[in-house]
């Protein structure tokens, strides 16, 4: 497995009783700043599913190295962040992606 640049994809559905503005405030005020201060952080992007089924929200977090991501995911604060996300969302799914090396760039 490649150990360089990796992406963490987190997908989920907001709970029906969640105010989207409360969720957005948490994302802007807590989640994004927290990720930006993690070792190896490159970028974070959020997407809404507009066509298709499954998760409504997908978050893509780019980290410079697999070891950095491993360190982040093993931390107590990451576990706390996941618990906080559980207040807003369900059907949370996480994937770690590494490049195949077959793309042209």
Backbone bond lengths (Angstrom), bond angles and torsions (degrees), N, CA, C in turn:
res aa  C-N    CA-C-N  psi(-1)  N-CA   C-N-CA  omega(-1)  CA-C   N-CA-C  phi
1 X - - - 1.443 - - 1.525 110.03 -
2 X 1.303 114.63 139.04 1.455 120.49 176.15 1.527 109.49 -64.07
3 X 1.311 117.37 139.34 1.458 120.05 -178.40 1.521 112.43 -113.26
4 X 1.331 118.03 5.89 1.461 121.42 177.94 1.522 111.06 -81.57
5 X 1.314 116.21 -141.54 1.463 124.17 -178.14 1.528 111.64 -49.22
6 X 1.326 115.39 129.50 1.462 121.18 178.19 1.521 109.76 -132.47
7 X 1.328 114.78 161.20 1.457 121.46 175.22 1.515 109.10 -121.82
8 X 1.311 115.15 137.65 1.446 122.11 171.03 1.514 106.60 -103.40
9 X 1.322 117.13 121.61 1.461 121.91 175.28 1.518 107.86 -108.17
10 X 1.311 115.84 127.03 1.458 121.83 177.17 1.517 106.38 -123.06
11 X 1.334 116.27 123.03 1.457 120.40 179.67 1.521 109.20 -121.39
12 X 1.335 115.68 148.84 1.464 119.53 -177.49 1.524 110.72 -166.92
13 X 1.336 113.06 171.76 1.458 122.58 177.38 1.522 106.94 -119.24
14 X 1.323 117.27 131.18 1.462 119.59 175.38 1.521 109.36 -68.76
15 X 1.324 116.09 140.04 1.462 121.08 177.77 1.528 109.29 -65.43
16 X 1.323 115.86 149.21 1.465 121.08 -177.31 1.522 113.02 -60.77
17 X 1.318 117.57 -31.50 1.469 120.65 -176.21 1.529 113.17 -89.78
18 X 1.309 118.04 7.84 1.462 121.90 -178.50 1.524 109.97 -90.66
19 X 1.326 114.83 131.56 1.464 120.15 171.99 1.528 107.73 -77.02
20 X 1.303 116.80 124.00 1.458 119.72 -178.04 1.529 111.47 -58.79
21 X 1.315 117.71 -32.36 1.469 120.29 179.25 1.535 111.02 -66.94
22 X 1.337 118.19 -35.70 1.463 120.77 176.39 1.526 110.53 -65.63
23 X 1.324 115.30 -42.34 1.463 120.49 177.54 1.531 109.88 -62.86
24 X 1.323 117.57 -46.97 1.462 121.67 -178.71 1.535 110.79 -61.43
25 X 1.326 116.77 -39.48 1.466 120.07 177.41 1.526 111.05 -62.83
26 X 1.333 116.95 -41.00 1.462 120.82 178.85 1.532 110.12 -65.18
27 X 1.313 116.61 -43.66 1.468 120.14 179.86 1.522 110.50 -60.11
28 X 1.333 116.40 -50.26 1.473 120.28 -177.19 1.529 112.69 -69.85
29 X 1.332 116.85 -37.95 1.451 120.35 -173.24 1.509 115.62 -90.61
30 X 1.350 117.05 -23.24 1.465 120.62 -175.17 1.527 112.23 -122.98
31 X 1.325 116.87 -59.37 1.471 120.54 -170.65 1.534 112.66 -65.09
32 X 1.323 117.26 -52.30 1.465 118.89 -177.25 1.527 111.62 -62.75
33 X 1.342 118.73 -50.02 1.474 117.58 178.58 1.529 113.00 -58.78
34 X 1.325 116.92 -36.64 1.467 119.51 179.26 1.520 110.13 -62.72
35 X 1.327 117.47 -49.27 1.467 120.14 -179.99 1.521 111.00 -61.60
36 X 1.329 117.50 -40.45 1.465 120.38 -178.24 1.524 112.59 -61.82
37 X 1.310 117.85 -21.46 1.462 122.13 -179.38 1.526 113.63 -98.55
38 X 1.328 117.31 9.97 1.460 120.59 -179.49 1.529 110.90 -88.25
39 X 1.346 116.58 151.65 1.469 119.59 179.96 1.526 110.91 -61.78
40 X 1.314 115.68 132.69 1.454 120.80 176.29 1.517 115.22 79.97
41 X 1.336 118.03 6.08 1.467 120.57 -178.44 1.518 110.62 -60.94
42 X 1.337 116.30 134.71 1.466 122.37 174.95 1.526 111.13 -113.42
43 X 1.345 116.22 -52.31 1.465 118.68 -177.24 1.528 109.92 -163.94
44 X 1.318 114.27 164.14 1.459 121.43 174.82 1.531 107.45 -140.03
45 X 1.318 115.37 137.75 1.465 121.41 179.53 1.520 108.16 -139.41
46 X 1.321 115.64 142.81 1.459 120.54 176.15 1.513 110.21 -116.96
47 X 1.325 115.79 144.57 1.463 122.09 -178.19 1.528 109.81 -134.02
48 X 1.320 116.14 145.37 1.462 122.34 169.00 1.521 107.66 -101.61
49 X 1.309 117.32 139.85 1.458 121.68 172.74 1.523 107.59 -76.31
50 X 1.319 117.18 122.17 1.459 120.83 179.64 1.530 112.06 -107.98
51 X 1.314 116.90 -21.45 1.460 121.51 175.45 1.513 106.70 -137.25
52 X 1.314 116.66 130.30 1.451 120.42 178.53 1.522 111.57 115.61
53 X 1.314 114.44 176.31 1.457 120.52 -176.88 1.522 109.39 -111.31
54 X 1.308 115.35 172.49 1.461 119.78 177.11 1.509 111.40 99.91
55 X 1.310 115.31 -146.86 1.461 121.94 -174.66 1.525 111.23 -59.58
56 X 1.317 115.56 139.29 1.460 120.27 177.65 1.523 111.28 -84.07
57 X 1.320 117.32 -32.07 1.455 121.56 -177.52 1.525 109.58 -119.68
58 X 1.318 115.92 135.93 1.462 121.99 174.77 1.534 107.01 -128.85
59 X 1.323 115.90 128.18 1.458 121.64 178.70 1.523 107.64 -113.33
60 X 1.318 116.18 130.66 1.457 122.98 179.57 1.518 108.05 -112.99
61 X 1.323 116.70 120.95 1.461 122.31 179.89 1.520 107.47 -119.07
62 X 1.323 116.41 122.37 1.460 121.95 179.37 1.522 109.17 -98.12
63 X 1.336 115.68 130.63 1.455 123.33 179.93 1.527 107.37 -126.26
64 X 1.314 117.33 144.50 1.462 120.77 -172.53 1.515 115.06 -70.63
65 X 1.327 118.18 -22.67 1.456 119.05 -174.06 1.525 109.83 -154.86
66 X 1.296 116.72 143.53 1.457 122.02 -179.78 1.529 111.47 -57.53
67 X 1.329 117.48 -37.72 1.468 120.69 179.63 1.524 111.16 -62.88
68 X 1.333 117.30 -37.65 1.465 120.60 177.32 1.519 110.57 -63.48
69 X 1.330 116.30 -44.67 1.464 120.02 179.73 1.523 110.98 -64.54
70 X 1.315 117.18 -40.38 1.468 120.74 177.59 1.520 110.77 -58.76
71 X 1.320 116.45 -43.16 1.466 121.70 178.36 1.533 110.34 -62.09
72 X 1.321 117.26 -44.30 1.462 121.52 -179.95 1.526 110.73 -62.31
73 X 1.332 116.39 -49.09 1.464 120.68 -175.40 1.526 112.89 -66.97
74 X 1.320 117.29 -22.42 1.467 121.16 179.17 1.531 112.56 -86.65
75 X 1.320 117.17 -5.50 1.464 119.95 -174.13 1.526 112.23 -79.79
76 X 1.313 115.19 153.30 1.462 121.48 176.47 1.526 110.00 -64.40
77 X 1.326 116.98 -38.94 1.464 119.56 -178.46 1.523 111.62 -64.95
78 X 1.336 118.71 -33.50 1.466 120.10 175.35 1.521 109.49 -64.44
79 X 1.321 117.45 -42.70 1.472 120.85 177.34 1.527 110.03 -60.28
80 X 1.317 116.77 -40.18 1.466 120.65 176.79 1.527 110.99 -63.33
81 X 1.329 116.96 -42.37 1.463 120.98 179.00 1.531 111.04 -62.08
82 X 1.329 116.55 -40.40 1.471 119.44 177.81 1.523 110.86 -63.24
83 X 1.343 116.93 -40.36 1.473 120.05 177.10 1.528 110.85 -63.09
84 X 1.325 116.34 -40.36 1.466 119.65 177.55 1.522 110.53 -63.67
85 X 1.331 117.79 -41.97 1.458 120.93 177.43 1.521 110.84 -60.96
86 X 1.330 117.26 -35.91 1.464 120.92 178.84 1.527 112.94 -61.04
87 X 1.321 117.39 -22.04 1.471 120.67 176.14 1.524 110.87 -67.40
88 X 1.322 116.68 -26.50 1.462 121.67 -174.85 1.521 113.80 -105.84
89 X 1.328 117.10 -25.19 1.466 119.33 -165.62 1.518 112.44 -136.66
90 X 1.328 114.45 164.33 1.467 121.74 172.93 1.524 107.86 -139.13
91 X 1.311 115.70 175.94 1.478 121.86 -176.65 1.532 110.76 53.28
92 X 1.324 115.70 44.66 1.464 121.49 -179.55 1.528 108.78 -77.37
93 X 1.311 115.55 127.49 1.460 121.88 -179.84 1.528 108.00 -128.82
94 X 1.305 116.39 138.68 1.458 121.64 -177.60 1.524 109.87 -125.76
95 X 1.329 114.99 137.87 1.467 121.17 175.71 1.519 108.58 -136.60
96 X 1.318 115.86 145.53 1.464 121.69 172.83 1.518 106.60 -112.07
97 X 1.323 116.08 125.76 1.462 121.38 -176.97 1.512 110.61 -115.61
98 X 1.321 115.68 139.92 1.465 122.95 172.50 1.525 107.27 -125.08
99 X 1.296 116.46 149.49 1.463 120.91 -178.55 1.523 110.99 -62.81
100 X 1.318 115.40 146.45 1.462 121.09 177.12 1.518 111.66 -79.63
101 X 1.320 116.39 -23.88 1.462 120.12 -176.30 1.504 113.09 85.12
102 X 1.335 117.69 1.91 1.455 121.18 -178.48 1.518 113.83 -99.42
103 X 1.332 118.26 -2.35 1.455 120.61 -179.26 1.536 109.55 -83.09
104 X 1.332 117.09 157.91 1.461 120.30 -170.55 1.523 115.76 -72.72
105 X 1.312 119.93 -15.90 1.467 118.59 -176.40 1.461 111.43 -96.91
